[in-house]
């Protein structure tokens, strides 16, 4: 994560809706970002998270965008360790 905050049009990618605004805040403040760190270690992607629970995701391919989206959606109630394991499993199956 670069921590850069740039405003501009979000081209391409997809928008997902989180089930809770609390999770959106956790992604923004870093306390819920273990899944983002795990994903970032293995594949490049861009993400923009709003306080309204909407998250824009763009990766290098459609498959990678789906993997990132699914990981973010599924990680809400997982611990850091569980998030890492889930990311490994998702990436292993996506790359097969």
ZAZABA-336616 format. One record per residue (C-alpha): residue number from 1; residue in one letter; y, z, x. Coordinates in nm, 4 decimals. Layout:
// residues N
rec tordren: NUM, mike: a, v: Y, w: Z, u: X $
...
//
This chain:
// residues 96
rec tordren: 1, mike: x, v: 0.0000, w: 0.0000, u: 0.0000 $
rec tordren: 2, mike: x, v: 0.3309, w: -0.1046, u: 0.1423 $
rec tordren: 3, mike: x, v: 0.5503, w: 0.1028, u: -0.0855 $
rec tordren: 4, mike: x, v: 0.7865, w: -0.1909, u: -0.1292 $
rec tordren: 5, mike: x, v: 0.9802, w: -0.2101, u: -0.4532 $
rec tordren: 6, mike: x, v: 1.1023, w: -0.5599, u: -0.5219 $
rec tordren: 7, mike: x, v: 1.2239, w: -0.6909, u: -0.8549 $
rec tordren: 8, mike: x, v: 1.1414, w: -1.0376, u: -0.9675 $
rec tordren: 9, mike: x, v: 0.9346, w: -1.2511, u: -1.1996 $
rec tordren: 10, mike: x, v: 0.5634, w: -1.1712, u: -1.2016 $
rec tordren: 11, mike: x, v: 0.3943, w: -1.5100, u: -1.1708 $
rec tordren: 12, mike: x, v: 0.0236, w: -1.5580, u: -1.2364 $
rec tordren: 13, mike: x, v: -0.2147, w: -1.2682, u: -1.2519 $
rec tordren: 14, mike: x, v: -0.2982, w: -1.0761, u: -1.5659 $
rec tordren: 15, mike: x, v: -0.1706, w: -0.7759, u: -1.7587 $
rec tordren: 16, mike: x, v: -0.3954, w: -0.4865, u: -1.8563 $
rec tordren: 17, mike: x, v: -0.3131, w: -0.1865, u: -2.0711 $
rec tordren: 18, mike: x, v: -0.4122, w: 0.1605, u: -1.9592 $
rec tordren: 19, mike: x, v: -0.5489, w: 0.4056, u: -2.2142 $
rec tordren: 20, mike: x, v: -0.3021, w: 0.6799, u: -2.1224 $
rec tordren: 21, mike: x, v: 0.0520, w: 0.7052, u: -1.9938 $
rec tordren: 22, mike: x, v: -0.0554, w: 1.0018, u: -1.7809 $
rec tordren: 23, mike: x, v: -0.2793, w: 0.7692, u: -1.5796 $
rec tordren: 24, mike: x, v: 0.0092, w: 0.5221, u: -1.5386 $
rec tordren: 25, mike: x, v: 0.2246, w: 0.8025, u: -1.3953 $
rec tordren: 26, mike: x, v: -0.0614, w: 0.9080, u: -1.1648 $
rec tordren: 27, mike: x, v: -0.0894, w: 0.5527, u: -1.0288 $
rec tordren: 28, mike: x, v: 0.2845, w: 0.5421, u: -0.9708 $
rec tordren: 29, mike: x, v: 0.3173, w: 0.8796, u: -0.7980 $
rec tordren: 30, mike: x, v: 0.0069, w: 0.8265, u: -0.5834 $
rec tordren: 31, mike: x, v: -0.2099, w: 1.1079, u: -0.7195 $
rec tordren: 32, mike: x, v: -0.4313, w: 0.8599, u: -0.9048 $
rec tordren: 33, mike: x, v: -0.4169, w: 0.5837, u: -0.6476 $
rec tordren: 34, mike: x, v: -0.7500, w: 0.6457, u: -0.4703 $
rec tordren: 35, mike: x, v: -0.8911, w: 0.3382, u: -0.6410 $
rec tordren: 36, mike: x, v: -0.5971, w: 0.1293, u: -0.5183 $
rec tordren: 37, mike: x, v: -0.6455, w: 0.2482, u: -0.1614 $
rec tordren: 38, mike: x, v: -1.0187, w: 0.1715, u: -0.1736 $
rec tordren: 39, mike: x, v: -0.9544, w: -0.1755, u: -0.3115 $
rec tordren: 40, mike: x, v: -0.6747, w: -0.2417, u: -0.0620 $
rec tordren: 41, mike: x, v: -0.9079, w: -0.1711, u: 0.2296 $
rec tordren: 42, mike: x, v: -1.1323, w: -0.4572, u: 0.1210 $
rec tordren: 43, mike: x, v: -0.9256, w: -0.7246, u: -0.0506 $
rec tordren: 44, mike: x, v: -0.5613, w: -0.8272, u: -0.0849 $
rec tordren: 45, mike: x, v: -0.3955, w: -0.7882, u: -0.4223 $
rec tordren: 46, mike: x, v: -0.0622, w: -0.7178, u: -0.5880 $
rec tordren: 47, mike: x, v: -0.0063, w: -0.4657, u: -0.8641 $
rec tordren: 48, mike: x, v: 0.2915, w: -0.3582, u: -1.0714 $
rec tordren: 49, mike: x, v: 0.2519, w: -0.0531, u: -1.2921 $
rec tordren: 50, mike: x, v: 0.4932, w: 0.0423, u: -1.5669 $
rec tordren: 51, mike: x, v: 0.5493, w: 0.3771, u: -1.7326 $
rec tordren: 52, mike: x, v: 0.4577, w: 0.2044, u: -2.0591 $
rec tordren: 53, mike: x, v: 0.0938, w: 0.1837, u: -1.9432 $
rec tordren: 54, mike: x, v: 0.0985, w: -0.1870, u: -1.8706 $
rec tordren: 55, mike: x, v: -0.0264, w: -0.3005, u: -1.5315 $
rec tordren: 56, mike: x, v: 0.0172, w: -0.6487, u: -1.3841 $
rec tordren: 57, mike: x, v: -0.2575, w: -0.7462, u: -1.1382 $
rec tordren: 58, mike: x, v: -0.2807, w: -1.0521, u: -0.9139 $
rec tordren: 59, mike: x, v: -0.5382, w: -1.1167, u: -0.6424 $
rec tordren: 60, mike: x, v: -0.6415, w: -1.4136, u: -0.4300 $
rec tordren: 61, mike: x, v: -0.8859, w: -1.5446, u: -0.6920 $
rec tordren: 62, mike: x, v: -0.9660, w: -1.4992, u: -1.0584 $
rec tordren: 63, mike: x, v: -1.2829, w: -1.3075, u: -0.9705 $
rec tordren: 64, mike: x, v: -1.0899, w: -1.0682, u: -0.7447 $
rec tordren: 65, mike: x, v: -0.8238, w: -1.0200, u: -1.0141 $
rec tordren: 66, mike: x, v: -1.0970, w: -0.9239, u: -1.2608 $
rec tordren: 67, mike: x, v: -1.2551, w: -0.6863, u: -1.0076 $
rec tordren: 68, mike: x, v: -0.9216, w: -0.5115, u: -0.9428 $
rec tordren: 69, mike: x, v: -0.8448, w: -0.4923, u: -1.3153 $
rec tordren: 70, mike: x, v: -1.1859, w: -0.3466, u: -1.3989 $
rec tordren: 71, mike: x, v: -1.1660, w: -0.0966, u: -1.1136 $
rec tordren: 72, mike: x, v: -0.8237, w: 0.0270, u: -1.2251 $
rec tordren: 73, mike: x, v: -0.9361, w: 0.0572, u: -1.5868 $
rec tordren: 74, mike: x, v: -1.2605, w: 0.2358, u: -1.4997 $
rec tordren: 75, mike: x, v: -1.1166, w: 0.4803, u: -1.2453 $
rec tordren: 76, mike: x, v: -0.9062, w: 0.6888, u: -1.4822 $
rec tordren: 77, mike: x, v: -1.1536, w: 0.9755, u: -1.5138 $
rec tordren: 78, mike: x, v: -1.3259, w: 0.9395, u: -1.1753 $
rec tordren: 79, mike: x, v: -1.2845, w: 1.1552, u: -0.8662 $
rec tordren: 80, mike: x, v: -1.1768, w: 1.0004, u: -0.5357 $
rec tordren: 81, mike: x, v: -1.5365, w: 0.9831, u: -0.4174 $
rec tordren: 82, mike: x, v: -1.6559, w: 0.8296, u: -0.7423 $
rec tordren: 83, mike: x, v: -1.3729, w: 0.5740, u: -0.7260 $
rec tordren: 84, mike: x, v: -1.4749, w: 0.4691, u: -0.3751 $
rec tordren: 85, mike: x, v: -1.8368, w: 0.4285, u: -0.4812 $
rec tordren: 86, mike: x, v: -1.7388, w: 0.2287, u: -0.7900 $
rec tordren: 87, mike: x, v: -1.5205, w: -0.0053, u: -0.5811 $
rec tordren: 88, mike: x, v: -1.8068, w: -0.0618, u: -0.3365 $
rec tordren: 89, mike: x, v: -2.0445, w: -0.1419, u: -0.6205 $
rec tordren: 90, mike: x, v: -1.7997, w: -0.3751, u: -0.7954 $
rec tordren: 91, mike: x, v: -1.7246, w: -0.5656, u: -0.4763 $
rec tordren: 92, mike: x, v: -2.0906, w: -0.5899, u: -0.3818 $
rec tordren: 93, mike: x, v: -2.1775, w: -0.7457, u: -0.7188 $
rec tordren: 94, mike: x, v: -1.8684, w: -0.9684, u: -0.7276 $
rec tordren: 95, mike: x, v: -1.9418, w: -1.1174, u: -0.3871 $
rec tordren: 96, mike: x, v: -2.3078, w: -1.1941, u: -0.4631 $
//
